[in-house]
Amino acid sequence: MNNTQTCIRDDFWEDYTELVRQTVIPYQWEALNDRIEGAEPSYAIRNFRIAAGLEEGEFGGWIFQDSDLYKWLEAVAYSLRHHPNPELEKTADGAIDLIGQAQHENGYLNTYFSIKEPGKQWTNLYEAHELYCAGHLIEAAVAYYETTGKRKLLDIACRFADLIDSLFGAEPGQIRAYCGHQEIELALVKLHKVTGEERYLKLSSYFIDERGSKPNYFIEEWERRGRTSIWSQGTPNLEVYQCHLPVREQSVAVGHSVRAVYMYTAMADLARITGDGKLREACERLWDNTTRKQMYITGGIGATHLGEAFTFDYDLPNDTVYAETCASIGLIFWARRMLQIEAKSNYADVMERALYNNVLGSMSKDGKHFFYVNPLEVWPDASSKNPDKFHVKPVRQKWFGCSCCPPNVARLLSSLSDYIYDVSDQGRTVYTHLFIGSEVGFETANRKVTLRQSSELPWSGRVEFLISVSDKDIAAFELALRIPDWFQSGLPVLKVNGATHDYRVENGYARVEREWSDGDTAEWLLPLASKLIAAHPLMRANAGKAAIQRGPLVYCVEETDNGAPLASLSLAEEPNLTDRLVFDLLGGCVVVEGDGLASDEFEWPEDKPYQPLGNQKKPVRFKAIPYYLWGNRKPGEMSVWLRY
């Protein structure tokens, strides 16, 4: 399938893409330069200045700090694609000049090893993130070149990639290894695509194929280092790094969740490009396990803060959850690649779920505060006083010492137009994966076609497509519209030029093939209703509970609207859910209200922690808001799941 240039024209999403362009990108540049008062310092720009010899000092921040600047540059590239900005481009060019000054003569580039441990390059692939940082450099370079046509950053990245290609592999004298944090694998695929250089694709395949081979490189490396590590103690945990088995033998998502989905993304890329059936089968097995047994209703993944990792099937606690923002973004990357292998609606369903809930919810409405962890239940006292919940924040932070997530959000939202459509070869079929107002152009049978989508999601389910054909002609192609998993009442209605039109269903897409005339319209009707959603019985954290979902949006209750403790709130036997659009709440949104029961504190003496069970409930009318908007008012309790 071929991607074509797509422009977003959508009231809901343009608010966010404009927020990223006008606020998030400038704010993050200030953060990278350590100019945000009260925020944890980044040290990123300062490290590059020291490595370039422009100032003196010690390395600051995490060992992978370089990657924050690279992700910011990638976000800038995507933003410039649709909104040229000479001043922003000049700032980015200056940052690229600085990166070039920090690069070694042989192409090596990493400020940690240049400043803090010169001479120890490639001695700790298990933890040191050298190839991870190189991968983010490559992704930024490809995006910047594709947008601006400027080669400087691309040439820097190619020099480094050429060095890596010479050092790593199975030939005599090469390092037979791979990175502890997967990322370079997917980046090399992008570099191959933009340069046409086969060596980069082969190197990506090598890193994937070598992973999990025996004897395990990380064990041997740890022994050579005198059994010392930067963070972990004892023998390297191979499951954390997804190198416990060769990738084609893996069936269950284990270990660090971001590492996992970045690797799965590269595996899907390689399966599609090379036609490797075993690799594709592994992707499909891992997808099923991840999304059916280890994913939160919000699209979050990674259940524990210990190793930021998956645990085991159906273990999805709400209050000690991790659900790192980067992990959901990686899940979206992976879903996008799976769609490119085969258009199946369940991939786009997950992409949409993670996007509207976990990813959007990680950033405040002002674009200047962020969640690293995305919980489904928050009790602020526990967050500040229970050591097992210190990672769960009741308010978003200005920045983080480990700030991988904020620039990741910026680059995803800046490139959101790339996730809406796929156009098959020769323009025979146009797949609509996401219902986001937009315009896409393509060619089919020597006809130029423009498809303009108008979407009222997430508040209303009406979507319309206007077809324009060059020279006001006719074009024959198939329009394939995703049938969302949240649509549960029969099949959606399709109207063409106002008349109901039949369609066939294949892999969760409604497909209609016809000759389209210039000015034709297709209307896709997806009525939205507030639904109570139950969890699989093996998800013990949600036993006897229900969540509210309306279209793609998961809802939550906050203390601001419902008082505390939220743990005492339950659904009434007949909740009588109603929804209404409220214009003066959090920028405008649909709120869901329902009947519930809450403990009556006046029926509970203060001196009695326990007493016989009785009728100690009072009826209440509760209010729920979209999960992505929680935490934008005064701090307080929050919960997605309600008892029934």
C-alpha positions in Angstrom: 0.0 0.0 0.0 1.2 3.5 -0.8 0.8 6.5 1.6 -0.1 9.8 0.0 0.0 13.3 1.3 -2.9 13.9 3.7 -3.9 17.2 5.3 -6.1 17.2 8.4 -9.2 19.5 8.4 -10.9 18.6 11.6 -12.2 20.8 14.4 -11.4 18.3 17.2 -7.9 17.2 16.0 -6.8 20.6 14.6 -7.1 21.9 18.1 -4.4 19.4 19.1 -2.2 19.7 16.0 -2.3 23.5 16.4 -1.5 23.1 20.1 1.5 21.0 19.2 2.6 23.5 16.6 2.1 26.7 18.5 2.7 25.6 22.1 4.2 22.2 22.6 7.1 22.4 20.1 8.2 25.9 21.4 7.7 24.8 25.0 9.8 21.6 24.5 12.6 23.6 22.9 12.7 25.7 26.1 12.7 22.5 28.2 15.6 21.0 26.1 17.5 24.2 26.9 16.7 24.1 30.6 14.7 27.3 30.5 11.4 26.1 32.2 11.2 27.4 35.7 10.4 24.7 38.2 10.8 21.8 35.7 13.5 19.1 35.9 16.4 20.0 33.7 16.9 18.2 30.4 20.6 18.9 29.8 20.1 17.8 26.2 21.3 20.9 24.4 24.0 21.5 27.0 25.3 18.0 26.5 25.6 18.5 22.8 27.4 21.9 23.4 29.9 20.2 25.7 30.4 17.3 23.3 30.9 19.8 20.4 33.6 21.6 22.4 31.6 24.8 22.7 31.5 24.8 26.5 32.9 22.8 29.4 31.1 20.7 32.0 29.9 17.3 33.0 27.3 15.1 31.2 23.8 15.7 32.7 20.7 13.6 32.7 20.1 10.0 31.6 22.4 8.0 29.4 19.9 8.2 26.5 19.3 12.0 26.9 20.3 12.7 23.2 17.1 11.0 22.0 14.9 13.8 23.4 16.4 16.3 21.0 16.1 13.9 18.1 12.4 13.3 18.8 11.8 17.0 19.0 13.5 17.5 15.6 11.2 14.8 14.2 8.2 16.6 15.5 9.4 19.8 14.0 9.9 18.1 10.6 6.3 16.9 10.6 5.0 20.3 11.7 6.9 22.1 8.9 5.4 19.7 6.4 2.0 21.3 6.6 2.9 24.6 8.2 6.2 26.2 6.9 7.8 28.3 9.6 11.1 30.0 8.7 12.0 30.8 12.3 11.3 27.3 13.5 13.2 25.8 10.6 16.1 28.2 11.4 16.1 26.9 15.1 16.0 23.3 13.9 18.9 24.0 11.5 20.9 25.4 14.4 20.3 22.3 16.4 21.4 20.2 13.5 24.6 22.2 13.1 25.2 21.5 16.8 24.6 17.8 16.4 27.1 17.8 13.5 29.7 19.5 15.6 29.4 16.8 18.2 29.9 13.9 15.7 33.2 12.1 15.7 35.4 11.9 12.6 34.4 8.2 12.1 30.7 9.0 12.3 30.1 8.1 16.0 27.6 10.3 17.8 26.6 10.0 21.5 27.2 12.7 24.0 27.3 10.4 27.0 30.3 8.4 25.7 31.9 11.5 24.2 31.8 13.3 27.6 31.6 10.8 30.4 33.0 7.6 29.2 35.2 8.1 26.2 36.8 4.9 24.9 34.0 2.7 26.3 31.7 2.8 23.3 29.8 -0.4 22.6 30.9 -2.0 25.9 27.4 -2.0 27.4 24.8 -2.6 24.7 22.6 -4.1 27.4 21.8 -0.8 29.1 23.6 2.1 27.4 21.1 2.9 24.6 23.7 3.8 22.0 21.9 2.1 19.1 18.5 3.4 20.5 19.8 7.0 20.3 21.1 6.3 16.9 17.7 5.1 15.8 16.0 8.3 16.9 18.6 10.3 15.1 17.9 8.4 12.0 14.1 8.8 12.3 14.6 12.6 12.8 16.9 12.8 9.8 14.6 10.9 7.5 11.6 13.1 8.5 13.6 16.3 8.2 15.0 15.4 4.8 11.5 14.4 3.4 10.0 17.7 4.6 12.8 20.2 3.8 15.0 18.4 1.2 18.0 19.4 3.4 20.5 16.6 3.6 22.7 17.7 6.5 21.0 15.7 9.2 20.5 12.8 6.8 24.2 12.8 6.0 25.0 12.8 9.7 22.7 9.8 10.3 24.1 7.9 7.2 27.7 8.4 8.4 26.7 6.9 11.8 24.6 4.1 10.2 27.6 3.2 8.0 29.8 3.0 11.1 27.3 0.8 12.8 27.0 -1.4 9.7 30.7 -1.9 9.7 30.9 -2.8 13.4 27.9 -5.1 13.8 27.2 -8.4 12.1 28.2 -12.0 11.8 31.4 -11.5 9.8 34.8 -12.1 11.5 35.8 -9.1 13.6 32.3 -7.7 13.9 30.3 -7.4 17.1 27.7 -10.1 17.1 25.1 -8.2 19.2 22.0 -5.9 19.3 20.7 -3.1 21.4 19.2 -3.4 24.8 16.5 -1.0 23.8 15.0 -1.7 20.4 14.5 1.3 18.1 17.3 1.3 15.5 15.6 -1.7 13.8 12.5 0.3 12.7 14.7 3.4 12.0 16.9 1.5 9.6 13.9 0.4 7.6 13.0 4.1 7.2 16.6 4.9 6.2 16.5 2.2 3.6 13.3 3.5 2.2 14.5 7.1 1.8 18.0 6.2 0.5 17.4 2.9 -1.3 20.5 1.5 0.4 20.0 -2.3 0.9 22.7 -2.5 3.6 20.4 -0.7 6.0 17.6 -3.1 5.5 19.9 -6.0 5.9 21.3 -4.5 9.1 17.8 -4.1 10.5 17.1 -7.8 9.7 20.3 -8.8 11.3 19.5 -7.1 14.6 16.0 -8.7 14.6 17.4 -12.2 13.6 20.2 -12.1 16.1 18.0 -11.3 19.1 17.6 -14.3 21.4 20.2 -16.4 19.8 22.5 -18.5 21.9 24.9 -18.0 23.6 23.2 -14.8 24.7 25.3 -11.7 24.0 24.1 -9.8 27.1 25.2 -12.5 29.4 28.6 -12.6 27.8 28.9 -8.8 27.8 27.9 -8.7 31.5 30.6 -11.3 32.3 33.2 -9.2 30.4 32.2 -6.1 32.5 33.0 -7.9 35.7 29.3 -8.6 36.3 28.6 -4.9 36.7 25.5 -3.0 35.5 24.3 0.6 35.5 20.9 0.0 37.0 20.0 -3.7 37.5 21.5 -6.1 39.9 22.4 -9.7 39.1 22.3 -11.7 35.9 20.6 -9.8 33.0 16.9 -10.5 32.8 16.5 -11.6 29.2 12.7 -11.4 29.2 12.8 -7.7 30.0 14.8 -7.1 26.8 12.8 -9.6 24.7 15.9 -11.6 24.0 14.9 -14.8 25.9 13.9 -16.5 22.6 14.5 -15.8 18.9 11.8 -13.4 17.8 10.0 -15.9 15.5 9.4 -18.2 18.5 7.9 -15.5 20.8 4.2 -15.8 21.5 3.6 -13.7 24.6 4.4 -10.0 25.2 6.9 -9.9 28.0 9.3 -7.4 29.5 9.7 -3.6 29.0 6.6 -2.6 27.1 8.2 0.2 25.0 11.1 -2.0 23.9 8.6 -4.7 23.0 6.3 -2.7 20.7 9.2 -0.9 19.0 10.6 -4.3 18.2 7.2 -5.6 17.0 7.0 -2.5 14.8 10.3 -3.4 13.1 9.3 -7.0 12.8 6.1 -6.0 11.0 8.0 -3.7 8.7 10.4 -6.5 7.8 7.7 -9.1 7.4 5.9 -6.8 4.9 9.0 -5.8 2.9 10.7 -9.2 2.8 7.6 -11.4 2.7 8.9 -13.4 5.7 5.9 -15.5 6.7 7.4 -16.7 10.0 8.0 -13.1 11.1 4.5 -12.2 10.2 3.1 -15.1 12.1 5.1 -14.0 15.2 3.7 -10.5 14.8 0.1 -11.8 14.7 0.6 -14.1 17.7 2.2 -11.2 19.7 -0.6 -8.8 18.6 -3.3 -11.1 19.8 -1.7 -11.6 23.2 -0.9 -8.0 23.7 -4.2 -6.5 22.7 -6.6 -9.3 23.9 -5.0 -10.2 27.2 -2.6 -7.4 28.3 -4.1 -4.1 27.1 -6.1 -1.7 29.2 -9.5 -0.4 28.0 -7.7 3.0 27.4 -5.2 1.4 25.0 -2.5 1.5 27.7 0.0 -1.4 28.0 2.5 -2.3 30.7 1.0 -3.3 34.0 3.9 -2.7 36.4 6.3 0.1 37.3 9.0 -2.6 38.0 10.8 -2.6 34.7 7.9 -0.6 33.0 6.8 -4.0 31.9 4.1 -6.5 31.0 3.4 -9.0 33.7 1.1 -11.8 32.7 -2.2 -12.4 30.9 -5.2 -10.5 32.4 -3.1 -8.9 35.1 -4.2 -5.3 34.7 -4.4 -3.4 38.0 -5.9 0.1 37.8 -4.2 1.8 40.7 -0.6 0.6 40.3 -0.7 0.5 36.5 2.1 1.9 34.5 0.7 2.3 30.9 3.6 4.5 29.9 2.7 7.1 27.2 5.6 5.9 25.0 4.2 2.4 25.1 0.8 3.4 23.7 2.6 5.4 21.0 4.7 2.4 20.1 1.5 0.3 20.0 0.1 2.8 17.5 3.3 2.5 15.4 2.9 -1.3 15.5 -0.8 -1.1 14.6 0.0 1.1 11.6 2.5 -1.4 10.3 0.1 -4.3 10.7 -2.4 -2.4 8.7 0.1 -2.0 5.9 0.6 -5.8 5.9 -3.2 -6.4 5.8 -6.1 -4.0 6.3 -7.9 -5.6 9.2 -10.2 -3.4 11.4 -8.9 -4.7 14.7 -5.5 -3.1 14.1 -7.1 0.3 13.4 -9.5 -0.2 16.4 -6.5 -0.5 18.8 -4.8 2.5 17.1 -7.9 4.6 17.6 -8.4 3.4 21.2 -4.8 4.2 22.2 -4.8 7.6 20.4 -8.1 9.0 21.8 -7.5 7.8 25.3 -4.1 7.0 26.6 -2.1 9.3 24.3 -4.4 12.3 24.4 -4.8 11.9 28.1 -1.1 12.1 28.7 -1.0 15.8 27.8 -2.8 18.7 29.5 -5.1 21.1 27.6 -2.4 23.7 27.9 0.3 21.6 26.1 2.8 22.3 28.9 2.2 19.4 31.3 2.5 15.7 30.8 1.8 12.2 32.3 4.5 9.6 32.0 2.2 7.0 33.7 -1.5 6.9 32.7 -3.5 5.3 35.6 -7.1 4.2 35.6 -7.6 5.0 39.2 -6.0 7.7 41.3 -6.1 8.4 45.0 -3.8 11.4 45.6 -3.0 10.5 49.2 -1.8 7.1 48.1 0.3 8.6 45.3 2.2 10.7 47.8 2.4 8.3 50.8 2.4 4.7 49.4 5.8 3.8 48.0 4.1 1.3 45.6 2.2 4.2 44.0 4.8 7.0 43.9 4.9 6.6 40.1 1.2 7.4 39.8 0.8 11.1 39.6 -2.5 12.9 40.3 -1.3 15.9 38.2 0.7 16.2 35.0 4.3 17.3 35.3 6.1 20.2 33.5 8.9 17.9 32.4 10.8 14.8 33.5 14.4 13.9 34.1 13.6 11.0 31.9 11.4 12.8 29.4 11.0 10.4 26.6 7.2 10.7 26.5 6.5 14.5 25.8 8.5 14.7 22.6 7.1 11.3 21.6 3.6 12.8 21.9 4.7 15.8 19.8 6.1 13.7 17.0 3.0 11.4 16.9 0.4 14.2 16.8 2.5 16.2 14.3 2.4 13.2 12.0 -1.2 12.1 12.6 -2.2 12.6 9.0 -0.1 9.6 8.1 -2.4 7.3 10.1 -5.8 8.0 8.5 -5.7 6.3 5.1 -4.0 3.7 3.0 -4.3 3.7 -0.8 -3.6 0.4 -2.5 -1.3 0.2 -5.5 -2.7 1.9 -8.6 -5.3 3.5 -6.4 -7.8 0.7 -6.6 -8.9 0.8 -3.0 -8.8 3.6 -0.5 -8.9 2.5 3.1 -10.2 4.8 5.8 -8.7 3.7 9.1 -9.5 6.7 11.2 -12.5 9.0 11.0 -10.7 12.3 11.2 -11.6 15.3 8.9 -9.0 15.4 6.2 -8.2 15.6 2.6 -6.2 13.0 0.6 -5.2 12.9 -3.0 -4.3 9.9 -5.2 -4.4 8.7 -8.7 -6.3 5.8 -10.2 -6.4 4.8 -13.9 -4.9 8.2 -14.9 -7.5 10.1 -13.0 -6.6 12.4 -10.1 -9.0 12.0 -7.2 -9.3 14.0 -4.1 -11.2 12.5 -1.1 -12.4 15.1 1.5 -13.6 13.6 4.8 -15.7 15.6 7.2 -16.1 13.9 10.6 -18.1 14.9 13.6 -16.3 12.4 15.9 -15.8 12.0 18.7 -19.0 13.8 19.7 -21.2 12.6 16.9 -20.9 9.6 14.6 -21.7 11.3 11.2 -18.9 11.1 8.6 -19.1 12.3 5.1 -16.8 11.9 2.1 -16.8 14.2 -0.9 -15.2 12.9 -4.1 -13.5 15.2 -6.6 -12.3 13.8 -9.9 -9.9 15.7 -12.2 -11.6 17.4 -15.2 -15.0 16.7 -13.5 -14.7 13.1 -14.8 -15.5 9.6 -13.5 -13.1 7.4 -11.5 -13.5 3.7 -10.6 -12.2 2.7 -7.2 -13.2 1.0 -4.0 -13.9 2.9 -0.8 -13.2 0.8 2.3 -14.6 2.2 5.6 -13.7 0.7 8.9 -16.5 -0.6 11.0 -15.4 0.3 14.5 -15.4 -2.2 17.3 -17.4 0.2 19.4 -20.3 0.1 16.9 -22.5 -2.7 18.4 -25.9 -2.3 16.8 -26.0 -4.3 13.6 -24.1 -2.6 10.7 -23.6 1.1 10.1 -25.6 2.8 7.3 -23.9 4.0 4.2 -25.5 6.5 1.9 -24.2 7.5 -1.5 -25.6 10.8 -2.8 -28.3 10.6 -0.1 -29.5 7.1 -0.9 -28.8 4.1 1.2 -26.2 1.9 -0.4 -25.3 -1.7 0.1 -21.7 -2.8 0.8 -19.8 -6.0 1.5 -17.8 -6.5 4.7 -14.3 -7.9 4.6 -11.9 -7.9 7.5 -14.0 -5.4 9.4 -14.2 -2.8 6.5 -17.3 -1.9 4.6 -16.3 -2.0 1.0 -18.1 -0.3 -1.9 -16.7 -0.4 -5.4 -18.2 1.8 -8.1 -17.6 4.5 -10.6 -17.5 7.7 -8.7 -18.4 10.9 -10.4 -17.0 14.3 -9.5 -19.1 15.7 -6.7 -20.4 12.4 -5.4 -20.8 12.0 -1.6 -20.7 9.0 0.7 -22.2 9.3 4.1 -21.1 6.9 6.9 -23.4 6.9 9.9 -22.1 5.6 13.2 -24.7 6.6 15.9 -23.0 7.0 19.2 -24.4 5.8 22.5 -23.0 5.6 26.0 -22.4 1.9 26.8 -21.4 0.1 30.0 -18.5 -2.2 29.2 -17.5 -5.3 31.3 -14.0 -6.8 31.5 -13.1 -10.4 30.9 -13.8 -12.4 34.1 -10.0 -13.2 34.5 -9.3 -9.5 34.8 -9.6 -9.6 38.6 -9.1 -5.9 39.1 -12.3 -5.3 37.3 -14.5 -8.0 38.7 -17.9 -6.6 39.5 -17.1 -3.4 37.8 -18.1 -1.6 34.5 -16.6 1.2 32.5 -18.4 3.7 30.4 -17.5 4.1 26.7 -19.1 6.4 24.1 -17.7 5.8 20.6 -13.9 5.8 20.8 -13.9 7.6 24.1 -13.5 5.8 27.5 -15.0 7.9 30.4 -14.0 8.4 34.0 -15.4 10.0 37.1 -13.5 12.7 39.0 -13.7 13.9 42.6 -14.4 17.4 41.2 -17.8 16.3 39.9 -18.7 13.5 42.3 -17.0 14.1 45.6 -14.9 11.6 47.5 -14.3 8.8 48.1 -14.9 7.5 44.6 -14.4 4.0 45.8 -17.8 4.2 47.5 -19.5 5.1 44.3 -21.4 2.3 42.5 -23.8 2.0 39.6 -27.5 1.8 40.4 -29.4 -1.3 39.2 -30.7 0.9 36.4 -28.0 3.5 35.7 -30.1 5.4 33.2 -27.1 6.8 31.3 -27.7 10.1 29.5 -25.2 12.2 27.6 -25.2 15.9 26.7 -22.8 18.3 25.0 -21.4 20.8 27.5 -19.7 23.8 25.8 -18.2 25.4 28.9 -16.5 22.4 30.4 -12.9 21.7 29.5 -13.2 23.3 26.1 -16.4 21.6 25.3 -17.2 17.9 25.5 -20.0 15.3 25.9 -20.5 14.4 29.5 -22.3 11.2 30.6 -24.5 11.2 33.6 -26.1 8.3 35.4 -27.8 7.0 38.5 -25.5 5.5 41.2 -25.2 4.8 44.9 -22.7 6.2 47.3 -21.9 5.4 50.9 -23.6 7.7 53.4 -20.8 9.0 55.7 -23.4 10.0 58.3 -24.4 6.4 58.7 -20.9 5.4 59.6 -19.5 6.4 63.1 -15.9 7.7 63.0 -14.8 5.3 65.8 -15.9 2.2 63.9 -13.7 1.0 61.1 -16.1 -1.9 60.5 -19.7 -2.7 61.3 -22.4 -5.1 60.1 -23.4 -4.8 56.5 -26.6 -2.8 56.1 -28.3 -0.3 53.9 -25.7 2.5 54.1 -26.1 3.8 50.6 -27.7 6.9 49.3 -28.8 7.5 45.7 -26.7 10.0 43.7 -26.5 11.2 40.1 -22.9 10.9 38.9 -21.1 12.7 36.1 -18.4 11.2 33.9 -16.1 13.0 31.5 -13.8 11.7 28.7 -10.7 10.0 30.2 -8.4 12.1 28.1 -9.6 15.3 29.9 -9.1 14.1 33.4 -6.6 16.0 35.6 -7.2 19.4 33.9 -9.0 20.9 36.9 -8.1 20.8 40.6 -6.3 17.6 41.8 -8.4 14.8 43.2 -9.5 11.2 42.9 -10.2 9.6 39.5 -11.6 6.3 38.4 -12.5 4.6 35.1 -14.1 1.5 36.5 -17.3 1.6 38.7 -18.7 -1.1 40.8 -22.2 -2.4 40.0 
